[in-house]
Amino acid sequence: MSRALIIVDVQNDFCEGGSLAVDGGAAVAGAISEYLDAHHNEFDFVVATQDWHIDPGSHFSDPPDFVDSWPRHCVAGTRGAELHPDLDTEYIDAYFRKGQFAAAYSGFEGLLAPEDAVPTGERQAGAMAGSLDASGVDEDAIGLDDWLQSHDVEDVVVVGIATDYCVKATSLDAVQAGYGVTVVRSLTAGIAADLEDAIAEMELGGVDIA
């Protein structure tokens, strides 16, 4: 049995200064890095998800309703789609990109990024993590669930942004896929001022909140 940490969407556009900033996003990026330094030996694998929008249709809108439509964010190949520089990528084993051509909140909608398109070692803030693949989505790309299963993962811990959207969706999908799921609340940042409804929904769905 293996255990994995899933880091959800800790990207520049979701942190302060980004196009869809979440209060506390940058602090969460730093806190996750500190957590990894102290606890990486407790995980067999660490993966990260990214919004990676090419043409997501009505997911982008002007004006947005901030429920089903949003300002442009995390456009594939841009700095906004990059992982925040305060998130240490040293321990990340794989990256999963979601939402290329439609809205995608759950990391389980993500596809494994090619090894040559992800950061390795030290990066300067704002450096590109990979070029946009003009051919679009690779039909042979591996999804997060398949990847986790192939590595015998049975339990996952979920952290990242945003508590009440992509963290919640990823966690609930993980439960439905049969994993034991824990969300570390202090390592998430949410959009809503009151996150109790989102926390209650996750708990009701079988997620443990730590």
ABEGO torsion letter per residue (X at the ends): XBBBBBBBGBBAAABBGBABBBBGAAAAAAAAAAAAAAAAAABABBBBBBBBBABAEAABBOBBAGAABBBBBGBBGBAAABBBAABBAAABABBBBBGAABBBABAAABBBBBAAABBBEBBBBGBBAEBBBAAEBBAABBBAAAAAAAAGBABBBBBEOBAABAAAAAAAAAAAAGBBBBBBAAABBBABABAAAAAAAAAAAGBBBX
